[in-house]
């Protein structure tokens, strides 16, 4: 059952990533990519793939910095 929940969470992360490419403001792009990375972190955590989880956590931190940079 956890596998199917993880796949649903991954689908949400993928959808957020696709939506981020449709935005026209840099802040919104960075925010949506940060949110997508956080959802992917949860996805990989549910699957037990901790290296993928760490990689996406770093990507979320990068998105946070870029969304706050002027």
ChimeraX attribute file (.defattr): number of C-alpha atoms within 10 A of each C-alpha:
attribute: neighborCount
match mode: 1-to-1
recipient: residues
	/A:1	5
	/A:2	9
	/A:3	11
	/A:4	11
	/A:5	13
	/A:6	19
	/A:7	15
	/A:8	13
	/A:9	19
	/A:10	19
	/A:11	15
	/A:12	16
	/A:13	23
	/A:14	17
	/A:15	12
	/A:16	19
	/A:17	19
	/A:18	14
	/A:19	14
	/A:20	21
	/A:21	13
	/A:22	10
	/A:23	13
	/A:24	9
	/A:25	9
	/A:26	13
	/A:27	17
	/A:28	15
	/A:29	21
	/A:30	22
	/A:31	19
	/A:32	23
	/A:33	26
	/A:34	27
	/A:35	20
	/A:36	26
	/A:37	26
	/A:38	21
	/A:39	24
	/A:40	27
	/A:41	27
	/A:42	19
	/A:43	25
	/A:44	22
	/A:45	16
	/A:46	18
	/A:47	17
	/A:48	11
	/A:49	12
	/A:50	13
	/A:51	12
	/A:52	15
	/A:53	22
	/A:54	14
	/A:55	14
	/A:56	22
	/A:57	19
	/A:58	15
	/A:59	20
	/A:60	24
	/A:61	14
	/A:62	15
	/A:63	23
	/A:64	18
	/A:65	14
	/A:66	16
	/A:67	18
	/A:68	10
	/A:69	9
	/A:70	7
